[in-house]
């Protein structure tokens, strides 16, 4: 097997359903259909013929997606089975063996694994913890070459919650233009900003931009497995050709429910609910961490459903996560999954009482092993 194991996803798949408290969830507590839909919409759903939908996404769904971006229409959009499929299809459309890819780190590492399997050359530019996770754009500028095919961004960032300023976005665009590289922006957390202001997309800032999005994170609808790619019409047509070799289409029920969720009034309702949850939970989690003084260090996220934490204990992050899982049945993401030991990630988009109960288990563990 040539493709590396995707450690973050594999470890979550193995253990997230085997513990009392799963604090690895990176989105928000999911909706039920009864919470999301009106009775007549549920009735329509139960009478839906379970056939194939339009393989690039239903026209009503793609029209709703297009409203969220400047200067595009439904022909600029390919609907996928989650943003993970979007990443896979985009890489196979944009990249070839030998291409150079520069990726923002830390990051959701799927693209790194795909590009590595494809035979690409990979480089990293970093968000700097000491500056509140600001990007080192001087490093990015020093790394690009005539061989650079793609600069991969995650904005808002997973796992730090940092969001690029418009000035930083513009500088990244200028760097990409200088070598005629594509910008691929993972924007799946767009809509989960703590201040309630949806950030700008890279779409429209440069003619060689492709972005992804989806309903799994900011919209608390991971069970729909609904994502999308947005880019120039000709390029999106190429991604559709690759998509025909993967899952062919998202489910017809997901098309229907997703279109409802993205109607402007419902969309605002969903995002407001999730942002309120995020702000309330962040206060509670910060209070829990701060009781330990300088044991934990963190920069509060600007967006997203998680908090990335540095700890000052003499224990490897994978060992820490495994110990908490086996001894206290509470699951966290080890910083090793991001190549950053002595860190861990916890989700803060769940129900507050659930998060705090999980943190109580961690408190017990810290007292027993470290006398804290």
Order of alpha helices (4+ residues) and beta strands (2+ residues): alpha-beta-alpha-alpha-alpha-beta-alpha-beta-alpha-beta-beta-alpha-beta-alpha-beta-beta-beta-alpha-alpha-alpha-beta-beta-alpha-beta-beta-beta-alpha
